[in-house]
């Protein structure tokens, strides 16, 4: 439960900065990274289930791939989004981050299609991704709480 709460707080903070300033503060990402690594080490030291520990390590893969994609596209995708996904992967594990990423991508594509249809955007319009990750994170939290 700690992981879900921390991930929502992290993404909400990043969402604010992404919407207002179009960037994510490095200090926020570094602090969250340290907390997530400490949480991961604590789970490993305290003998948590090995599957959970492994899932969290593997959970960094989607963010790493997004970071690589950011470099390949000359930052058409923000590096902060990739780093944020890496940190979320440490909190949520592979299954959780994959669901959050898919929901975020789906919701962002819906908005992009809508904006294109009503001619409020074109192919060069930049849409912040973190708010959609926040929506995905909240949906996963609600699902885990009630199902």
Secondary structure as GFF3:
##gff-version 3
##sequence-region A 1 147
A	DSSP	alpha_helix	2	21	.	.	.	ID=ss1
A	DSSP	alpha_helix	26	45	.	.	.	ID=ss2
A	DSSP	alpha_helix	50	58	.	.	.	ID=ss3
A	DSSP	alpha_helix	61	72	.	.	.	ID=ss4
A	DSSP	alpha_helix	79	117	.	.	.	ID=ss5
A	DSSP	alpha_helix	130	146	.	.	.	ID=ss6
###
